[in-house]
Amino acid sequence: MKKYACILAFVVFFLNGLPAYPQSQPEMTAQSQADFDKADARLNKLYKETLAGLDAEGKMKLIASERAWLTYRDAEATFEADSERGGSMAPMIYNQACLELTEARIKQLGKASE
């Protein structure tokens, strides 16, 4: 009996150490927002670093490019989320689209600043 109690204690301890994954739609939406926020912060940092390394003309061009890209990102994410129009999944899909597009933009800016 003591052996089973030890095994049970180990299993409980092990399971408590695992990361909690979102289970409900609100939790998944919140997680997708947090993931996007992290990527957006990385993009903003890279954008500022890239901007700082440019001359006046380059800065104007990057600012125009970033404004156009933000308009595109938001429009594309809105379009992708429209597949679940009015549904509880729509905000999560929007966040995931923003995350994917932001990660692609990070790669673009990273290559441009090399």
QUILIN-V14230 format. One line per field, one symbol per residue. ss: DSSP state (h for helix, s for strand, l for the rest). phi: phi as a letter, one per 40 degrees, with the letter a starting at -180 (. if undefined). Layout:
ss->???
phi->???
//
This chain:
ss->lhhhhhhhhhhhhhhhllllllllhhhhhhhhhhhhhhhhhhhhhhhhhhhhlllhhhhhhhhhhhhhhhhhhhhhhhhhhhhhlllllhhhhhhhhhhhhhhhhhhhhhhhll
phi->.cccccccccccccccccccccbcccccccccccccdcccccccccdcccdccbcdccccccccccccccccdccccccccccbdgcccdcccdcccccccccccdcccccccc
//
